[in-house]
């Protein structure tokens, strides 16, 4: 591999690795009463993404969109009693803030780490719908939550099935390569 090839893979690899670090820090932190650990990991990941990004505003816009989606879904499922998150969060009526760290890291990863899904909206939706319930199941198995109902997993699948292609395409549009109808980039867009 030459130097140009390595650069092409650096951003997706950094993005995917950053997401995994935040996921593990958040889930293990929540399971052990250190809900702040996920927030600290997200701040580090976001700072790294913004530092290396050619478009800092893109990172922040996609992060804000992901956090808004997370607030909507997590407060809905938590409020409906479809999941019980690990104790330790001081506002029991709301979903814990550490779960939003997962949404923030997922949204940041969608820009580069999932960039290969641009223009492949159905595949992005399918991967989001299948992968998210497994990620939640893994977090619950590690002690970050309990009592997840079938309704919870179905809603997570539907929500991530819609959120994943939206975040991936938003990352492309915010980068300057607006998606054409059907999700394909316009010719000449970067």
Buried (B, 14 or more C-beta within 10 A) or exposed (E): EEEEEEEEEEBBEBBBBBBBBBBBBBBBBBBBEBBBBBBBBBEBBBEBBBEBBEBEEBBBBBBEBBBEBBBEBBBBBBEEEBBEBBEBBEEEEBBBBBBBBBBBBBBBBBBBBBBEBBBBBEBBBBBBBEBBBEBBBEBBEBEBBEEBEEEBBEBBBBBBBBBBBBBBBBBBBBBEBEBEEEBEBEEEBE
